[in-house]
């Protein structure tokens, strides 16, 4: 059984070894349970939901999988495209900054870049990459664009569009599109929303669009985040489960995700394959 995991930095495993990510620990847990599977991590740091369907279609043409696991990112993103015909060279940037082109994910193409709320602040550690990486993509496709124009647009988006009804509607459409593509491919998938609060907001603000989402596809029905779960269920151990204030997890935290969140869903799905 070949399983592919697709997501952002929480799936890729920021600051930790590849073997300690929840996809690789999930493979070990399945093996311990006597179910031999191959779990391949096809995530990219900063991968946006709009790129998930593209990535699936690319993988299905190149190397099909039996099951897809999606860690659905948050809404409120700017999408900066990196197309497959003009590959960004890894030697030009650190490997952790090559969104979708890292050797770790097998140079899967194409991708979209996530810039979430707050990342435009001058003191944000990611801000230094806006000009060296993000704007280089904009300028490549629009040579007349200036960096000041790019930042002005990004700040307008952050103030007026991020977390708006328009953004949530677009987000719901992306989820629905991804589900339909998997159904058309006749490939099973499990979706996990590491932050369910945004889906609850979506339900309250855009009811007709919320109804398109198969709610059972999401862990906890969107009621809490993984961080909330860890705080509630592992109070004494919580400091050793998180690695930064953005919610990235240590190897121990990834073990909890693999063992207590994802693996039970795999067990519920497994009888359908027999």
Rosetta blueprint (number, residue, H / E / L):
1 X L
2 X E
3 X E
4 X E
5 X E
6 X E
7 X L
8 X L
9 X H
10 X H
11 X H
12 X H
13 X L
14 X L
15 X L
16 X L
17 X L
18 X H
19 X H
20 X H
21 X L
22 X H
23 X H
24 X H
25 X H
26 X H
27 X H
28 X H
29 X H
30 X H
31 X H
32 X H
33 X L
34 X L
35 X L
36 X L
37 X L
38 X E
39 X E
40 X E
41 X E
42 X L
43 X L
44 X L
45 X L
46 X L
47 X E
48 X L
49 X H
50 X H
51 X H
52 X H
53 X H
54 X H
55 X H
56 X H
57 X H
58 X H
59 X H
60 X H
61 X H
62 X H
63 X L
64 X L
65 X L
66 X L
67 X E
68 X E
69 X E
70 X E
71 X E
72 X E
73 X L
74 X L
75 X L
76 X L
77 X L
78 X L
79 X L
80 X E
81 X E
82 X E
83 X L
84 X L
85 X L
86 X L
87 X L
88 X L
89 X L
90 X H
91 X H
92 X H
93 X L
94 X L
95 X H
96 X H
97 X H
98 X L
99 X L
100 X L
101 X L
102 X L
103 X H
104 X H
105 X H
106 X L
107 X L
108 X L
109 X L
110 X L
111 X E
112 X E
113 X E
114 X L
115 X L
116 X L
117 X L
118 X L
119 X L
120 X L
121 X L
122 X L
123 X L
124 X L
125 X L
126 X L
127 X L
128 X H
129 X H
130 X H
131 X H
132 X H
133 X H
134 X H
135 X H
136 X H
137 X H
138 X H
139 X H
140 X H
141 X H
142 X L
143 X L
144 X L
145 X L
146 X L
147 X H
148 X H
149 X H
150 X H
151 X H
152 X H
153 X H
154 X H
155 X H
156 X H
157 X H
158 X H
159 X H
160 X H
161 X L
162 X L
163 X L
164 X L
165 X H
166 X H
167 X H
168 X H
169 X H
170 X H
171 X H
172 X H
173 X H
174 X H
175 X H
176 X H
177 X H
178 X H
179 X H
180 X H
181 X H
182 X H
183 X H
184 X H
185 X H
186 X L
187 X L
188 X E
189 X E
190 X E
191 X E
192 X E
193 X E
194 X L
195 X E
196 X L
197 X H
198 X H
199 X H
200 X H
201 X H
202 X H
203 X H
204 X H
205 X H
206 X L
207 X H
208 X H
209 X H
210 X H
211 X L
212 X L
213 X L
214 X L
215 X H
216 X H
217 X H
218 X L
219 X H
220 X H
221 X H
222 X H
223 X L
224 X L
225 X E
226 X H
227 X H
228 X H
229 X H
230 X H
231 X H
232 X H
233 X H
234 X L
235 X H
236 X H
237 X H
238 X H
239 X H
240 X H
241 X H
242 X E
243 X L
244 X L
245 X L
246 X L
247 X L
248 X L
249 X E
250 X L
251 X H
252 X H
253 X H
254 X H
255 X H
256 X H
257 X H
258 X H
259 X H
260 X H
261 X H
262 X H
263 X H
264 X H
265 X H
266 X H
267 X H
268 X H
269 X H
270 X H
271 X H
272 X H
273 X H
274 X L
